[in-house]
Amino acid sequence: MIRIVIIDDHPIVIDGLRNLFSNHPDILVVNTYKTGQEALQGISMQEVDVILLDINLPDMNGINLCADVKRLYPHVKIIALSLHNEHAVIRSMIQNGALGYVIKNAPGDEILTAIHEVSEGHKYLCTATRAALISAEADQHITVPLITRREKEVLQLIGKGLTTQQVADQLFISPHTVESHRKKLMEKFEVNNIISVIKMATDYRLL
């Protein structure tokens, strides 16, 4: 029997989880809590194997609560159950002791798998979470081109639709210099047109 505690302030989520577990006699929901403080007090009076923990709670941050629970009750396994799928949030929960991370709209089978895996001491990330981490790791390997202050100014004005002459007039440089900057930018971003440079620079948050 896996004894579950749900910490979430959304009744719909709690009802949905109860319905999901109703057909699985090996999973028992021993209690549910809407706030972190209620949970910390309640867990001390119960035998709990796994906690399903929402990250956004009305009284405290779920990431901090995760750390508090692991400090006070190190034997309890924690699965983050969240709408957030940003790699920074995922990493923070794992670093603070969560063994599992599941998105709230994940299929029921993934939630069940997470509970069984985590109860055995194994880590489990749902499909969407794994994809988010893989994407984040891929982004970290992207080399962002270094552009000078003047190149950035030229790029910003071109992005606003100004012609070469208009950019030259606004920056008090020659049209030839503007074209040189344009060519240099395309070389740095390894593309053949300035539109692609603008898009990539925006994606890299250089503009």
Steps between C-alpha positions, in 0.01 A plus 500: 500500500635842399375770733453831320460858616389765251599862559304716257249782541297413189198280583470389137854364505443318830170350378664392176782326683261328740301369204819381333610311811157354574564212261841424648469330840876514552481881529338664802446876535544551874439876488497815290618848595446840342794682660858424583460570872205262527704234325807537722286462811287217362780286363652473847192311618470257207689223329576630153693341216457746212394864479352653185604863538369797306766767454262797527338507842314789662731535800845393382716397207480130425874491433574617854235266639666211321827578677323532838323166460822319406679657796227404749389172344789367290329164442207660315523500119382812315354539152458854372163541333498826311382711209854631465738328263791745501835328546601737783194398705552131425865521601415686820248238609742216431783679680273549802418132527219413259541160336224554246364778283169471316303761307139531615361426155711184466308178428381313805729209416803725540385618842448138609840400363661792681347391831615141465850594384555766766361279777781258416758778524539551126491835321220564253440787259192505279537513122442876475749571778770288341445683171530837676832404659639363173403824325660709774823300481505543122456876536795517738724365223397772254777752442348846500686735264665800661396827338635846563296792629502660154395175331212476743394858423509428126304181546234669713443770239489252213250302704281810517492508121750780435692501174879501484502875439260566787711290737810689385333837557375406846834364618706767320699244305537430129271259308814301421566452872140385553544242224825384659321447831219317323749266329688442825179413682403241239847347530476480879157338492599282203194589291449655156249776578446765762143383578642174636751698704218704658300187581795319654611805696147530638493132592833540679359811676772721356240753391 
